[in-house]
Amino acid sequence: MPTPCRIVFVLYPRITQLDFTGPYEVLARMPGAEVVLASKEGGALTSEMGLTFANLTRLADVESCDLIMVPGGPGQTEAMLDPAFMAEVKRLGESARYVTSVCTGSLILAAAGLLKGKRAGCHWAYRELLAAFGATPDDARVVRDGNCFTGGGVTAGIDIALTIVAALAGEKIAKTIQLSLEYAPAPPFNCGRPETADAETVASVKALFAQFASQRREAIAQIGGAL
C-alpha cells in the first residue's frame, strides 16, 4: 500500500493560480496523497487573475500535515503581514516532514522562520529578499535543502512537484506522472529566465515588477527583516 501523505496547500487571496494548480496536478496524483486546500478564512478566495477557488478548509482546522506547500502571487505581501495567517503557516510548517513552496511562496516560509540557514529559491525578481530572513538565495529552478523544496517562479512549480514526488515515492512514479501529463516543455521563445532573455525584455519585466518589489521590501521591513 502507498504510504499516506497529507499535503496542505496554503492559499490566500491573489495567489498566482498556476503556482498552485501546476504542483496540485502533480502532487494529487502521487500514490497515497491526501490533498487539503486551506486558507485563513476557509470558503472561497479569488486568485490574481480572477479565478475563484471554493470550499476551502480553514487553516486553523487543519491539525497537521506531512507536507506544506505555499504558492506565490501578488497577495503574498499582504499574507506575510497577517500575523494570524503567518502563525498558522509556522504551526503547520514546524511539524511537517516537508516544507515546500513555489515562486514567492518561499518568502512566506522564510518569514515564518522555516528557511533559516537553508538554501532557497524564489522568482528571480525577488530572490535576494530571502536573505532578510536568514535564508541563502539560490538561483536554481528547483532547490532542495534537506526537507525544504523551493524554486523559481510560476511554471517551476511543476518541476518542483515532480522532484518532490521522486523523493517521496520514487523516480518511476514521478516519470509516470510526468508522461501522463505530457509535460514536455518546448517554449516558443528562449526568454524564460533573465540570463537568456534579451535586455529589452528583461528591462520591461523589471519595470512591470518594480512596484511589487518595493511593496515586498516595505513589508519585510515592517516585520523586522534586516535588509
DRENDO-1510 file (C-alpha; in Angstrom, 1 decimal, always signed):
<recs>
REC; n; res; u; v; w
REC; 1; MET; +0.0; +0.0; +0.0 .
REC; 2; PRO; +1.3; +3.5; -0.7 .
REC; 3; THR; +2.5; +5.5; +2.3 .
REC; 4; PRO; -0.2; +8.1; +3.2 .
REC; 5; CYS; +1.0; +11.7; +2.7 .
REC; 6; ARG; -1.2; +14.6; +3.8 .
REC; 7; ILE; -0.4; +17.6; +1.7 .
REC; 8; VAL; -1.8; +21.0; +2.6 .
REC; 9; PHE; -1.8; +23.8; +0.0 .
REC; 10; VAL; -1.8; +27.1; +1.9 .
REC; 11; LEU; -3.8; +29.5; -0.2 .
REC; 12; TYR; -4.5; +33.3; +0.2 .
REC; 13; PRO; -6.3; +36.0; -1.9 .
REC; 14; ARG; -4.5; +37.0; -5.1 .
REC; 15; ILE; -2.3; +33.9; -5.4 .
REC; 16; THR; -1.0; +33.2; -8.9 .
REC; 17; GLN; -3.2; +30.2; -9.8 .
REC; 18; LEU; -0.6; +28.3; -11.8 .
REC; 19; ASP; +1.7; +28.4; -8.7 .
REC; 20; PHE; -1.0; +26.4; -7.1 .
REC; 21; THR; -2.6; +24.3; -9.8 .
REC; 22; GLY; +0.6; +23.3; -11.5 .
REC; 23; PRO; +2.0; +21.4; -8.5 .
REC; 24; TYR; -1.5; +20.3; -7.5 .
REC; 25; GLU; -1.9; +18.4; -10.7 .
REC; 26; VAL; +1.4; +16.5; -9.9 .
REC; 27; LEU; +1.1; +16.0; -6.2 .
REC; 28; ALA; -2.5; +15.0; -6.2 .
REC; 29; ARG; -1.6; +12.1; -8.5 .
REC; 30; MET; +1.1; +10.7; -6.1 .
REC; 31; PRO; +0.0; +7.4; -4.6 .
REC; 32; GLY; -1.1; +7.9; -1.0 .
REC; 33; ALA; -1.6; +11.6; -1.4 .
REC; 34; GLU; -4.4; +13.3; +0.6 .
REC; 35; VAL; -4.6; +16.9; -0.5 .
REC; 36; VAL; -6.2; +19.6; +1.6 .
REC; 37; LEU; -6.8; +23.1; +0.2 .
REC; 38; ALA; -6.8; +25.6; +3.0 .
REC; 39; SER; -6.9; +29.3; +3.6 .
REC; 40; LYS; -7.1; +31.6; +6.7 .
REC; 41; GLU; -10.9; +32.0; +6.5 .
REC; 42; GLY; -11.8; +28.9; +4.5 .
REC; 43; GLY; -14.6; +29.1; +2.0 .
REC; 44; ALA; -13.7; +30.9; -1.2 .
REC; 45; LEU; -11.0; +33.1; -2.4 .
REC; 46; THR; -10.0; +34.8; -5.7 .
REC; 47; SER; -6.7; +34.4; -7.5 .
REC; 48; GLU; -4.6; +37.1; -9.1 .
REC; 49; MET; -6.3; +36.9; -12.4 .
REC; 50; GLY; -9.9; +36.4; -11.1 .
REC; 51; LEU; -10.2; +32.7; -10.9 .
REC; 52; THR; -12.2; +31.7; -7.8 .
REC; 53; PHE; -11.5; +28.6; -5.6 .
REC; 54; ALA; -14.2; +27.5; -3.3 .
REC; 55; ASN; -14.9; +25.0; -0.4 .
REC; 56; LEU; -11.5; +25.7; +1.2 .
REC; 57; THR; -10.8; +24.4; +4.7 .
REC; 58; ARG; -9.9; +26.9; +7.4 .
REC; 59; LEU; -6.2; +26.7; +8.3 .
REC; 60; ALA; -7.0; +26.6; +12.0 .
REC; 61; ASP; -9.0; +23.4; +11.4 .
REC; 62; VAL; -6.0; +21.6; +9.9 .
REC; 63; GLU; -4.4; +19.7; +12.8 .
REC; 64; SER; -1.2; +18.7; +11.0 .
REC; 65; CYS; +0.3; +17.6; +7.7 .
REC; 66; ASP; +3.2; +15.7; +6.2 .
REC; 67; LEU; +3.9; +18.3; +3.6 .
REC; 68; ILE; +3.1; +22.0; +3.4 .
REC; 69; MET; +3.0; +23.8; +0.0 .
REC; 70; VAL; +2.8; +27.5; -0.3 .
REC; 71; PRO; +2.3; +29.1; -3.7 .
REC; 72; GLY; +3.3; +32.7; -4.6 .
REC; 73; GLY; +1.5; +35.6; -6.1 .
REC; 74; PRO; +0.9; +39.4; -5.6 .
REC; 75; GLY; -1.2; +38.6; -2.5 .
REC; 76; GLN; +1.9; +37.2; -0.8 .
REC; 77; THR; +2.8; +40.6; +0.6 .
REC; 78; GLU; -0.5; +41.1; +2.4 .
REC; 79; ALA; -0.5; +37.5; +3.6 .
REC; 80; MET; +3.0; +37.9; +5.0 .
REC; 81; LEU; +1.8; +40.9; +7.0 .
REC; 82; ASP; -1.1; +39.0; +8.6 .
REC; 83; PRO; +0.0; +37.7; +12.0 .
REC; 84; ALA; -2.8; +35.1; +12.2 .
REC; 85; PHE; -2.1; +33.7; +8.8 .
REC; 86; MET; +1.6; +33.5; +9.5 .
REC; 87; ALA; +1.0; +31.8; +12.8 .
REC; 88; GLU; -0.8; +29.0; +11.0 .
REC; 89; VAL; +1.9; +28.7; +8.4 .
REC; 90; LYS; +4.5; +28.5; +11.2 .
REC; 91; ARG; +2.5; +25.9; +13.2 .
REC; 92; LEU; +1.9; +23.6; +10.3 .
REC; 93; GLY; +5.4; +24.0; +8.8 .
REC; 94; GLU; +7.3; +23.3; +12.1 .
REC; 95; SER; +5.6; +19.9; +12.4 .
REC; 96; ALA; +5.6; +18.9; +8.7 .
REC; 97; ARG; +8.0; +16.4; +7.4 .
REC; 98; TYR; +8.5; +18.5; +4.2 .
REC; 99; VAL; +8.3; +22.3; +3.7 .
REC; 100; THR; +7.7; +23.4; +0.1 .
REC; 101; SER; +6.8; +26.4; -2.0 .
REC; 102; VAL; +6.6; +27.8; -5.5 .
REC; 103; CYS; +7.8; +31.3; -6.6 .
REC; 104; THR; +7.3; +33.9; -3.8 .
REC; 105; GLY; +5.7; +31.4; -1.6 .
REC; 106; SER; +9.3; +30.9; -0.2 .
REC; 107; LEU; +9.1; +34.4; +1.2 .
REC; 108; ILE; +6.2; +33.4; +3.3 .
REC; 109; LEU; +8.0; +30.3; +4.5 .
REC; 110; ALA; +11.1; +32.3; +5.2 .
REC; 111; ALA; +9.2; +35.0; +7.1 .
REC; 112; ALA; +7.7; +32.2; +9.2 .
REC; 113; GLY; +11.3; +31.1; +10.2 .
REC; 114; LEU; +11.1; +27.9; +8.2 .
REC; 115; LEU; +14.0; +28.5; +5.9 .
REC; 116; LYS; +16.6; +30.0; +8.2 .
REC; 117; GLY; +20.0; +28.6; +7.4 .
REC; 118; LYS; +18.7; +26.9; +4.3 .
REC; 119; ARG; +19.4; +27.4; +0.6 .
REC; 120; ALA; +16.1; +28.5; -1.1 .
REC; 121; GLY; +14.8; +29.6; -4.4 .
REC; 122; CYS; +12.2; +32.2; -5.5 .
REC; 123; HIS; +11.1; +34.1; -8.6 .
REC; 124; TRP; +14.2; +35.7; -10.0 .
REC; 125; ALA; +12.9; +39.3; -9.5 .
REC; 126; TYR; +12.6; +38.8; -5.7 .
REC; 127; ARG; +15.1; +36.1; -4.9 .
REC; 128; GLU; +17.5; +38.3; -3.0 .
REC; 129; LEU; +14.8; +39.2; -0.5 .
REC; 130; LEU; +15.1; +35.7; +1.1 .
REC; 131; ALA; +18.4; +36.8; +2.7 .
REC; 132; ALA; +16.5; +39.1; +5.1 .
REC; 133; PHE; +15.2; +36.0; +6.8 .
REC; 134; GLY; +18.4; +34.2; +7.1 .
REC; 135; ALA; +18.0; +32.0; +4.0 .
REC; 136; THR; +20.6; +31.7; +1.3 .
REC; 137; PRO; +19.2; +32.7; -2.2 .
REC; 138; ASP; +19.8; +30.0; -4.8 .
REC; 139; ASP; +19.1; +30.7; -8.5 .
REC; 140; ALA; +18.3; +27.0; -9.4 .
REC; 141; ARG; +14.9; +26.3; -10.8 .
REC; 142; VAL; +14.4; +23.6; -8.2 .
REC; 143; VAL; +16.2; +23.9; -4.8 .
REC; 144; ARG; +16.3; +21.2; -2.2 .
REC; 145; ASP; +18.0; +21.7; +1.1 .
REC; 146; GLY; +17.1; +18.8; +3.5 .
REC; 147; ASN; +13.4; +18.7; +3.9 .
REC; 148; CYS; +12.8; +22.0; +2.1 .
REC; 149; PHE; +11.9; +22.2; -1.6 .
REC; 150; THR; +11.6; +25.6; -3.1 .
REC; 151; GLY; +12.4; +27.1; -6.5 .
REC; 152; GLY; +11.7; +29.6; -9.3 .
REC; 153; GLY; +8.6; +31.4; -10.5 .
REC; 154; VAL; +5.2; +30.0; -11.6 .
REC; 155; THR; +6.0; +27.3; -14.1 .
REC; 156; ALA; +8.8; +26.0; -11.9 .
REC; 157; GLY; +6.1; +24.6; -9.7 .
REC; 158; ILE; +5.6; +21.6; -11.9 .
REC; 159; ASP; +9.3; +20.8; -11.8 .
REC; 160; ILE; +9.4; +21.3; -8.0 .
REC; 161; ALA; +6.4; +19.0; -7.6 .
REC; 162; LEU; +7.9; +16.2; -9.8 .
REC; 163; THR; +11.1; +16.5; -7.8 .
REC; 164; ILE; +9.1; +16.1; -4.6 .
REC; 165; VAL; +7.3; +13.0; -6.0 .
REC; 166; ALA; +10.6; +11.4; -7.0 .
REC; 167; ALA; +11.9; +12.0; -3.5 .
REC; 168; LEU; +8.9; +10.7; -1.7 .
REC; 169; ALA; +7.5; +8.0; -4.0 .
REC; 170; GLY; +10.4; +7.2; -6.3 .
REC; 171; GLU; +11.6; +8.2; -9.8 .
REC; 172; LYS; +9.4; +5.7; -11.5 .
REC; 173; ILE; +6.2; +7.2; -10.1 .
REC; 174; ALA; +7.4; +10.7; -10.9 .
REC; 175; LYS; +8.2; +9.7; -14.5 .
REC; 176; THR; +4.7; +8.1; -14.9 .
REC; 177; ILE; +3.0; +11.3; -13.7 .
REC; 178; GLN; +5.1; +13.4; -16.0 .
REC; 179; LEU; +4.2; +11.3; -19.0 .
REC; 180; SER; +0.6; +11.2; -18.0 .
REC; 181; LEU; +0.5; +15.0; -18.0 .
REC; 182; GLU; +2.5; +15.1; -21.3 .
REC; 183; TYR; +4.8; +17.5; -19.6 .
REC; 184; ALA; +7.4; +18.2; -22.3 .
REC; 185; PRO; +8.1; +22.0; -22.3 .
REC; 186; ALA; +9.0; +23.5; -25.6 .
REC; 187; PRO; +8.6; +27.2; -25.2 .
REC; 188; PRO; +8.4; +29.3; -28.4 .
REC; 189; PHE; +11.0; +31.8; -27.1 .
REC; 190; ASN; +14.2; +31.2; -25.2 .
REC; 191; CYS; +13.5; +34.0; -22.7 .
REC; 192; GLY; +12.1; +32.2; -19.7 .
REC; 193; ARG; +15.0; +33.3; -17.5 .
REC; 194; PRO; +16.8; +36.7; -17.3 .
REC; 195; GLU; +20.0; +35.0; -18.3 .
REC; 196; THR; +18.6; +34.0; -21.7 .
REC; 197; ALA; +16.2; +36.9; -22.4 .
REC; 198; ASP; +17.2; +39.9; -24.4 .
REC; 199; ALA; +18.0; +43.1; -22.5 .
REC; 200; GLU; +14.8; +44.9; -23.6 .
REC; 201; THR; +12.6; +42.1; -22.4 .
REC; 202; VAL; +14.4; +41.9; -19.0 .
REC; 203; ALA; +14.0; +45.7; -18.6 .
REC; 204; SER; +10.3; +45.5; -19.4 .
REC; 205; VAL; +9.6; +42.8; -16.9 .
REC; 206; LYS; +11.7; +44.5; -14.2 .
REC; 207; ALA; +9.6; +47.7; -14.7 .
REC; 208; LEU; +6.4; +45.6; -14.5 .
REC; 209; PHE; +7.5; +44.1; -11.2 .
REC; 210; ALA; +9.1; +47.2; -9.7 .
REC; 211; GLN; +6.1; +48.2; -7.6 .
REC; 212; PHE; +5.7; +44.6; -6.3 .
REC; 213; ALA; +9.4; +44.5; -5.3 .
REC; 214; SER; +9.1; +47.8; -3.5 .
REC; 215; GLN; +6.0; +46.6; -1.6 .
REC; 216; ARG; +7.7; +43.4; -0.6 .
REC; 217; ARG; +10.7; +45.3; +0.7 .
REC; 218; GLU; +8.4; +47.5; +2.8 .
REC; 219; ALA; +6.6; +44.5; +4.1 .
REC; 220; ILE; +9.8; +42.8; +5.1 .
REC; 221; ALA; +10.9; +46.0; +6.9 .
REC; 222; GLN; +7.6; +46.1; +8.8 .
REC; 223; ILE; +8.0; +42.6; +10.1 .
REC; 224; GLY; +11.6; +43.0; +11.1 .
REC; 225; GLY; +13.6; +41.6; +8.2 .
REC; 226; ALA; +17.1; +43.0; +8.1 .
REC; 227; LEU; +17.6; +44.1; +4.5 .
</recs>
